[in-house]
Amino acid sequence: MVTVIHRLGSEIVELATPSGALAAAHLRAPDCAGRVVRDEGHVIALERSALAAFDTARPCNHRLA
């Protein structure tokens, strides 16, 4: 869980942990620019997280009564 911080007029968006530590800071795309701003490091971290959660075990096969 993170807190998203954006100060009015700032071009920076900050992400803070629940303890208040700054986790990341990114430049914001202008309003109505139609752009998605992605950080390559975050894309890689998301892919690693998804692959780490992957399980090759057989699916649960119990039936609902």
N, C-alpha and C positions, 0 to 999 in steps of 0.2 A: 504494500500500500504506500502511495506517495501523495504528497500535497502539491498541487500545481499552483505556482505563484506567477502572476503577471501584473506588473505595476502599470497603471494607466499612462500611456504615452511611451512606454518602453518597447524596444524591439527584442527584448530578451524574455524567454519563458524559463522559469526555474522549477526543478522538481526536488522536493525535500522529503526526507524520511520522516517517520512519525516522531523521532527524537529531535528533529529540526536540522539534521545534517544535510547539506546541499549534496544531492546525488548527481544532478546534471543541470546544465544551462545551455539553451539553444536559441539561435536567432529565430524570430517569428517571420513567417511569410506575411506580406501585407494583406489586410482585409480584402476579401473578394478577389484574391489573386487566382483562386482555383488551383492552388498548389498544395501538395502534401510534402512536408519537410520530414525527411527520414535521415537518421544517423546510421551509417553502415555498421557501426559497432553494436547498435541496438538490434538491428536485423540479425546479425550473427548471434547475439546472445539469445534472442527469441528462438532461432532455429536450434541452438544447442539445448535450450530448455525443453523444447518440444521433442527432440530426439531422445533426451534423457528420460522423459516420461513415457516413451514408447515401451510397450511390453509385448513379448512374444508368447506369453502364457495363453492357454486356451481360455476363451471367454466363459464367464459364468453362465451356466446352462440350466439354472433352476427355473421352474415354471410357477407363474402366479396362480393361486387357487381361485 
